[in-house]
Amino acid sequence: MPRGDREAKLVALHAEMRRCRRCLDAGYPITPRPIFSGVATARIMVVGQAPGLNETRTGRPFDGPAGRRLFAWLGQAGFVEDEFRRTQYITAVTKCYPGKKGARGDRVPTAAERRLCAPFLARELEIVAPKLIIPVGRIAISRFLGEIGLDEAVGKVFNRDDRLILPLPHPSGANLWLNRPESKDLLHAAIIHLRRLRKSMSV
């Protein structure tokens, strides 16, 4: 697809996502402000689970404490946050903040919500056509690799439909998986893979 066509299609898709009220119409208590950023020429797409409350306030994906941790990992692989945000693409499985779950944190989007939002991610992937997808957290990983545990996913690079998939754990401080020594080793292996891919892709 020519670059101009891709850019125009992405602008139109972004406008459509901003108008979407599917989850609200279905009765889900979301905050209807889809959060995403990036350009049609991106070679890397980061896919999270859903925006948090802070992201809804700022309008930027991964813009809270979890985002700082994520970009610290990306920094270890050689990426600079401002440049990454400007030249790559960041989105989520569901685009709007799903709301709180009592005092325990943010609500996880239901399978039904994920299905309602799925066409948007499919079209983002089609238009941007990234060479490398970085799914962050279990829900995003399952979108690309099916039901697979973090121990089996993190630290490896997968090839699906001629796209490379490099899973990362969710960077939330509440993610107890990250506290295990063996998990830290897997995360370190993922960062090494990411550093190598960055160099080979010249990004």
C-alpha angles and dihedrals in degrees: 000000000000115000094244092053091049092051093049092047091050093050089051092048092050090052090050092050091051090054094047118121099164097122093043090050089051090054101254115146097233128147102241103226112109112215122209139124140190147076137279091244094059115131093194127053121192112202119194131182101255137318119276127227092266091054090052089055096047100032092228125113117239092011100141135066092298089052092053089053092047093051090047087059091046088048090057087057091053103263123135112218100224093047092044092052091048098048107027135053129254124186141136142236088252117027104210133063106266096207136242128313102213112284094323098086136262123353117250111238111253123242088252091055090048090053092050091053097038097093091060094056090045090055093045088054092047095049100039094036095196120202092213128035120195109196111195118207135000098292094050092043091052090053090065105025105027122233104345131146123244090244089059096042110038116078094029136091117222130196116218121170091341092307124114116232119200110180123208128188119249107274095219115132087230092064102107091187089076092061094067116097091224090052091054088054091053091048090050090052090051091052091050090052090048092050090052093048092049090056094045091049092044093229 
